């Protein structure tokens, strides 16, 4: 089942748009500015394979680019959803 999730995620990443990041953040009551949306968008598009393989070392690059509270929330969300991959 996890293989199916990974393939679905890969297909979704291909279609992902910055507005999707903003909409998801809004749904979780996370206030992102446009720069943070673009940073997160580019991060996901670049490192999704590493994240699917649970290589969390790539988060160190993101930590320096977004506000600390946003970084912490991203880690929390990743830890929650990684059980599906």
NORGI-V672525 format. One record per pair of residues at least 12 apart in sequence whose C-alpha atoms are under 6 Angstrom apart, sorted by the first residue. I is the first residue (numbers start at 0). J is the second residue. If there is no record, write none. Layout:
i=I j=J
i=I j=J
This chain:
i=1 j=84
i=5 j=84
i=17 j=40
